[in-house]
């Protein structure tokens, strides 16, 4: 949610290609024309409790809200600038404070997105070469020290426990600047994470590119940030919604390789999460309500690189996620999986069950005999103990 949701992909009656929150940059809109959007910004339908409840209903364990995007507008009550939602808009409230309270009520960890390098509104920020063409005159060091760091301090001191500061597009950040922000976050809130886009190979975990899932397990903690349609900020003409099947299988694919799935929704300028996003989050929550033990707290499973299935594991249990259920209901387990979970007459302690309802499944050699048709057309999960 931000000022970019007002034009929603159009400027002066023209469609602007690209993702919605980049409209100021893509259309090279002068600050003098973009800044007045704040006087129109009034997300009166924003409901922090509904947002936090939706996150919980979707099975989310954490929620990342944009505190400041590249356009420089602050979605919180910052004392460093009047260009914020409390001082510059008719809304006059701090949605991040309301969301902090709601997330605590619903047991969802609140996290903040903050653009630490690009700021198209600040004269010393990076990225705006149409209002500030003389790059040499910018004092980026001052921007980081006298603006970014105080705002990070506000976010970490004024909104209760914060799970993560999600930085983005490090670009010209030096290693020393990246490290100083990591240290600042950990100094104020030691349990708060910093993502990999702080730059220079730093941060508490790695970040893939947008909507990118690695082809194999990574030997690190990592996360995929992704969209439900094609854009992050609301864009009124973007109706290319991913299906629930696609989203759930992407979640499982990521979990099977040891990652987290950070899935975006782009609220309207009124503060409404689009219904297609809600429907898909509900579908994911419904699936996780039944199959969550095969995702939460798991590690990558022993079987990797096959199209028809994925595996996750916890303790001595391996979860087989079957995307393409065989017509006859009999699953033949590849030998490399069989080495990990051998079944034989001598090993009667081994068992298989459907996660959705606990139905035991019979096993013979490297074959699991299941029902027909598929118990779950999206992803049938079998627990192998």
C-alpha positions in Angstrom: 0.0 0.0 0.0 1.4 3.4 -1.0 0.9 6.5 -3.2 1.6 4.4 -6.3 -1.8 2.6 -5.7 -3.5 5.9 -6.7 -2.4 6.0 -10.3 -2.4 2.2 -10.3 -0.4 1.8 -13.5 -1.6 4.8 -15.4 -0.3 8.4 -15.7 -1.9 11.2 -17.6 -4.3 8.8 -19.2 -1.5 6.5 -20.4 -0.7 3.0 -19.4 2.8 2.8 -17.9 4.5 -0.6 -18.5 6.1 -2.5 -15.6 5.3 -3.1 -12.0 2.9 -0.7 -10.3 5.1 0.6 -7.5 7.8 1.7 -10.0 5.5 4.1 -11.9 7.3 7.3 -10.7 10.5 5.9 -12.1 9.2 4.3 -15.3 7.2 7.5 -16.2 9.9 9.8 -14.9 7.4 11.7 -12.9 8.8 14.9 -11.3 8.6 15.2 -7.6 6.4 18.3 -8.0 3.8 16.2 -9.8 4.1 13.0 -7.8 4.2 14.5 -4.3 0.6 15.9 -4.5 -0.7 12.4 -4.6 -0.3 12.4 -0.8 -3.1 14.9 -0.5 -5.4 12.3 -2.2 -4.2 9.3 -0.3 -6.9 8.2 2.1 -7.1 4.4 2.6 -10.3 4.6 4.7 -11.1 0.9 4.2 -7.8 -0.2 5.7 -8.5 -2.6 8.6 -5.4 -3.8 10.4 -7.3 -6.5 12.3 -8.7 -7.9 9.0 -5.2 -7.9 7.4 -3.6 -9.7 10.4 -6.5 -12.2 10.5 -6.1 -12.9 6.8 -2.4 -13.6 7.3 -3.2 -16.0 10.1 -6.0 -17.6 8.0 -3.6 -18.1 5.2 -1.1 -19.9 7.4 1.5 -17.1 7.4 3.9 -17.0 10.3 5.2 -13.5 9.5 3.9 -10.5 7.6 6.1 -7.8 5.9 4.5 -4.4 5.4 6.1 -1.6 3.3 7.4 1.2 5.6 9.1 3.1 2.8 9.4 2.1 -0.9 11.6 3.6 -3.6 9.2 6.6 -4.1 10.3 7.8 -0.6 6.9 8.1 0.9 6.8 6.9 4.5 3.9 4.7 5.5 4.5 5.5 9.2 4.8 8.4 11.6 8.4 9.4 10.9 9.9 12.4 12.6 12.6 12.6 9.9 10.2 14.0 7.3 6.7 15.4 6.8 6.4 13.2 3.7 4.6 10.5 5.6 1.0 9.2 5.9 0.3 10.9 9.2 1.5 14.4 8.3 0.9 14.6 4.5 -2.5 12.8 3.9 -6.1 13.2 4.9 -5.9 9.7 6.5 -3.8 11.1 9.3 -3.2 7.7 11.0 -0.3 5.4 11.4 -1.2 2.0 9.8 2.0 0.4 10.9 1.1 1.0 14.5 -2.4 -0.4 14.1 -0.9 -3.4 12.2 1.6 -4.0 15.0 -1.1 -4.3 17.5 -3.3 -6.5 15.3 -0.4 -8.9 14.5 0.3 -9.3 18.2 -3.4 -10.2 18.8 -3.3 -12.8 16.0 0.1 -14.3 16.6 1.7 -13.1 13.4 5.3 -11.7 13.5 5.3 -8.2 12.1 8.2 -7.2 9.7 9.0 -4.1 7.7 10.1 -3.5 4.2 12.4 -0.5 3.9 14.2 0.8 0.8 17.6 1.8 2.1 19.2 2.9 -1.1 16.7 4.1 -3.7 14.7 7.1 -2.7 13.3 9.1 -5.6 12.0 11.9 -3.3 15.2 12.6 -1.2 17.8 14.7 -3.0 20.6 12.5 -1.5 18.9 9.2 -2.2 19.6 7.0 -5.2 17.6 6.6 -8.4 16.1 9.9 -9.4 18.1 11.3 -12.2 15.3 13.4 -13.7 14.9 15.8 -10.7 18.5 15.4 -9.6 20.6 14.9 -12.7 23.9 15.8 -11.1 24.8 12.6 -9.3 28.1 14.0 -8.1 26.3 16.5 -6.0 24.5 13.9 -3.9 25.7 13.1 -0.4 24.7 9.5 -0.2 26.7 9.0 2.9 24.7 11.7 4.7 21.5 10.1 3.4 22.4 6.8 5.1 23.7 8.2 8.3 21.3 11.1 8.9 18.1 9.8 7.3 18.0 6.0 6.8 19.5 5.1 10.2 17.2 7.3 12.2 14.2 5.9 10.4 15.3 2.3 11.0 15.6 3.3 14.7 12.0 4.6 14.6 10.7 1.3 13.2 12.6 -0.8 15.7 11.8 1.3 18.8 8.2 2.4 18.2 6.3 -0.7 17.0 7.1 -3.5 19.4 8.9 -6.7 18.5 9.9 -6.8 14.8 10.8 -10.0 13.1 12.7 -8.7 10.1 13.8 -5.5 8.4 13.5 -6.4 4.7 15.9 -4.2 2.7 16.0 -3.9 -1.1 18.1 -3.0 -4.1 21.4 -2.2 -2.4 23.0 -0.8 -5.5 25.7 1.7 -4.4 25.8 0.6 -0.8 29.3 0.0 0.4 30.1 -3.0 2.5 30.7 -0.7 5.5 27.3 0.9 5.0 25.6 -2.5 4.7 27.3 -3.8 7.8 26.5 -0.7 9.8 22.8 -1.2 9.1 23.0 -4.9 10.0 24.7 -3.9 13.3 22.1 -1.2 14.0 19.2 -3.6 13.6 20.8 -6.2 15.8 21.8 -3.6 18.4 18.3 -2.3 18.9 16.5 -5.7 18.5 18.9 -8.6 18.7 16.2 -11.1 17.5 15.3 -9.1 14.4 16.6 -10.6 11.2 18.1 -8.7 8.2 17.5 -10.1 4.7 20.2 -10.6 2.1 19.3 -7.5 0.1 21.1 -5.4 2.6 23.8 -6.1 0.1 27.5 -7.0 -0.1 26.9 -10.6 0.9 25.6 -9.7 4.3 22.4 -10.3 6.2 21.0 -13.2 8.2 19.8 -15.2 5.2 19.8 -15.2 1.4 17.2 -13.7 -0.9 16.6 -15.0 -4.4 15.5 -12.8 -7.3 11.9 -11.8 -7.5 9.7 -14.8 -8.4 12.7 -17.1 -8.7 12.9 -20.6 -7.2 16.3 -22.3 -7.3 16.5 -25.6 -9.2 18.1 -27.4 -6.2 18.4 -27.3 -2.5 20.6 -24.4 -1.2 23.1 -24.9 1.6 21.9 -21.7 3.4 18.8 -20.1 4.9 16.9 -18.4 2.0 13.6 -17.0 0.8 11.8 -16.4 -2.5 9.8 -13.1 -2.7 7.0 -13.5 -5.2 3.8 -12.0 -6.6 0.3 -13.4 -6.8 -0.2 -11.7 -10.1 2.5 -9.8 -12.1 3.0 -6.7 -9.9 3.7 -5.8 -6.3 2.0 -2.5 -6.0 -1.7 -2.4 -7.0 -2.2 -2.1 -10.8 -5.8 -2.0 -11.9 -5.2 -3.8 -15.2 -3.2 -6.7 -13.9 -5.5 -9.7 -13.7 -2.9 -12.4 -14.4 -3.6 -14.2 -11.2 -1.6 -17.4 -10.4 -3.9 -20.3 -9.6 -4.1 -21.8 -6.1 -2.6 -25.0 -7.5 0.4 -23.1 -8.8 0.9 -21.1 -5.5 0.6 -24.2 -3.3 3.0 -26.2 -5.4 5.5 -23.3 -5.4 5.2 -23.2 -1.6 6.0 -26.9 -1.4 8.8 -26.7 -4.0 10.4 -23.9 -2.0 10.0 -25.8 1.3 11.4 -28.9 -0.2 14.6 -27.0 -0.9 14.8 -25.4 2.5 13.4 -21.9 1.8 10.6 -19.6 2.9 7.9 -18.2 0.6 7.3 -14.4 0.9 4.1 -13.9 -1.1 2.9 -10.4 -2.0 -0.5 -8.7 -2.1 -1.0 -5.2 -3.5 -3.7 -3.3 -1.7 -5.7 -0.6 -3.4 -5.4 3.1 -2.6 -8.5 2.6 -0.3 -6.6 0.0 1.7 -8.4 -3.0 0.3 -6.7 -6.3 -0.5 -8.1 -7.4 -3.8 -10.6 -10.3 -3.6 -8.5 -12.6 -6.0 -5.6 -12.3 -3.5 -7.8 -13.1 -0.6 -9.3 -16.1 -2.4 -5.9 -17.5 -3.1 -4.6 -16.9 0.4 -7.7 -18.7 1.8 -7.0 -21.7 -0.5 -3.4 -21.9 0.7 -4.5 -21.6 4.3 -7.1 -24.4 3.8 -4.4 -26.7 2.3 -1.9 -25.8 5.1 -4.6 -26.4 7.8 -4.6 -30.1 6.6 -1.0 -30.5 5.5 0.9 -28.0 7.5 3.0 -30.6 9.3 4.7 -31.3 6.0 5.8 -27.7 5.6 6.3 -25.9 8.9 9.6 -26.5 10.6 10.8 -29.1 8.0 14.1 -29.5 6.2 14.7 -30.6 2.6 13.8 -34.2 2.0 16.0 -36.9 0.4 14.4 -37.0 -3.0 15.2 -34.0 -5.2 14.9 -33.1 -8.8 11.8 -35.0 -9.9 8.8 -33.3 -11.6 6.1 -35.5 -10.1 6.9 -35.0 -6.5 8.8 -33.1 -3.8 10.0 -34.3 -0.3 10.4 -32.5 3.0 11.5 -34.0 6.3 11.2 -33.5 10.1 12.9 -35.8 12.6 12.5 -39.4 11.3 9.5 -38.6 9.1 9.8 -38.0 5.3 6.9 -36.3 3.6 6.3 -37.3 0.0 4.4 -34.5 -1.8 2.8 -36.1 -4.9 1.8 -33.6 -7.6 1.0 -36.2 -10.3 -0.9 -39.0 -8.8 -0.6 -42.3 -10.7 -3.8 -43.6 -12.3 -3.7 -46.9 -10.5 -2.8 -45.4 -7.1 0.6 -47.3 -6.8 3.6 -45.1 -6.3 7.0 -46.5 -7.1 9.7 -44.8 -5.0 13.1 -44.3 -6.7 16.0 -46.2 -5.3 17.8 -43.3 -3.9 14.7 -42.6 -1.8 14.5 -46.3 -0.9 18.0 -46.1 0.6 16.8 -43.5 2.9 13.5 -45.2 3.8 13.9 -48.9 3.1 10.9 -51.2 3.6 11.2 -54.9 4.0 9.8 -57.8 6.0 12.7 -57.2 8.5 11.7 -53.6 9.1 8.2 -53.7 10.3 8.6 -50.4 12.1 8.3 -48.5 8.8 4.9 -47.1 7.9 3.2 -44.8 5.4 0.0 -42.7 5.9 -1.9 -40.0 4.2 -1.3 -36.7 6.1 -4.8 -35.4 5.3 -6.7 -37.9 7.4 -4.1 -40.4 8.8 -5.2 -43.3 6.5 -2.5 -46.0 6.6 -1.1 -47.1 3.3 0.4 -50.5 2.5 4.0 -50.8 1.3 5.8 -53.5 -0.6 9.4 -53.3 -1.7 9.7 -49.8 -3.0 6.0 -49.3 -3.8 3.3 -47.5 -1.8 -0.2 -48.6 -2.6 -2.6 -45.7 -2.4 -6.2 -45.0 -3.3 -7.7 -43.9 -6.6 -8.3 -41.2 -7.6 -5.9 -38.8 -6.1 -6.8 -37.8 -2.5 -5.8 -34.3 -3.2 -5.6 -33.0 -6.9 -3.1 -30.3 -5.9 -0.7 -32.1 -3.7 -1.3 -35.4 -1.9 1.1 -35.7 1.1 2.2 -39.1 2.4 4.2 -39.3 5.7 6.8 -42.0 5.7 8.1 -43.0 9.1 
